[in-house]
């Protein structure tokens, strides 16, 4: 399922914020194409320049080879142009496109950008109205270091065990930041009268996602890290249930449904071991269907995960 369109003017749902804006991307794999996908859904005219694919291969983008459905979803509504940037003809194609582009997205290491002539200084000299959103692995002097989503998450403390994270958090957070940078670049150009250069580091995106953990919120002693009995994943009779009864009124409804008498402030009671045990015992005897009905009747935020979906 594709994510929904960004919020638009409720009085004019067809008024998309990037209508009339032209975005060109040279970025392969995931963060750049995901950022371009977001721009397309905000109404931008999006073009992607890829190297010519080898014979018998659909796309020179690695995503097109190892996950064609993902590639198709990422590039829905995107115009694909092929050009070899290492050849004069490819450079001519690139600069013809840049002459009518508002924002360029790249995801090369800085050394590769310089070799291809798409680093900021020469671009800005030739196309002063063009903005550049440069996606890199790590910021500043570390931008040429090799890395990937997993290494950036590990560096940020978001890989606590041996299991792989369930999704590519740094890549997807970086794509959101890159699409945000497109909007920032357009605002800066409107005020400065010239293009802007913004760098988005995937390691910084991972650091941003890690802030709640660093603040202690998602640590085992934190309210949303397992210490609060109303904010946990519990086993139930035929699967699991994710309970998010964090606010006092939700917590009180959960305790009432579980038959737990609360002494004193409900928020204090939710951190007691007896409350944890009581809620766990109650949920363990209920089916997903029963808990879904309970959530609707008692206004309790929870989501059931039947065994077949586990």
TATA-V181296 format. One record per backbone hydrogen bond with DSSP energy under -1.0 kcal/mol. CO is the residue of the C=O (numbers start at 0). NH is the residue of the N-H. Records with the same first field share a line. If there is no record, write none. Layout:
BEGIN
CO=NH ; NH
END
This chain:
BEGIN
8=11
11=14
13=15
15=18
17=20
20=44
21=101 ; 102
22=46
23=104
24=48
29=33
30=34
31=35
32=36
33=37
34=38
35=39
36=40
38=43
39=42
41=17
44=22
45=78
46=24
47=80
49=82
53=56
60=63
61=64 ; 65
62=66
66=70
67=71
68=72
69=73
70=74
74=77
78=47
80=49
83=86
86=90
87=91
88=92
89=93
90=94
91=95
92=96
93=97
94=98
96=99
97=100
101=130
102=23
103=132
104=25
105=134
108=112
109=113
110=114
111=115
112=117
118=122
119=123
120=124
121=125
122=126
126=129
127=194
130=103
131=197
132=105
133=199
135=201
136=202
138=141
139=142
141=144
147=151
148=152
149=153
150=154
151=155
152=157
153=156
166=168
167=171
168=172
169=173
170=174
171=175
172=176
173=177
174=178
175=179
176=180
177=181
178=182
179=183
180=184
181=185
182=186
183=187
184=188
185=189
186=190
187=191
188=192
195=131
197=133
199=135
200=204
201=205
202=206
203=207
204=208
205=209
207=210
209=213
210=214
211=216
212=215
216=223
218=221
221=224 ; 226
227=230
229=244
231=242
233=240
237=306
238=235
239=304
240=233
241=302
243=245
246=250
247=251
248=252
249=253
250=254
251=255
252=256
253=257
254=259
264=268
265=269
267=270
268=271
269=228
271=275
272=276
273=277
274=278
275=279
276=280
277=281
278=282
279=283
282=285
285=236
286=290
287=291
288=292
289=293
290=294
291=295
292=296
293=297
294=299
300=243
302=241
304=239
305=308
306=309
END
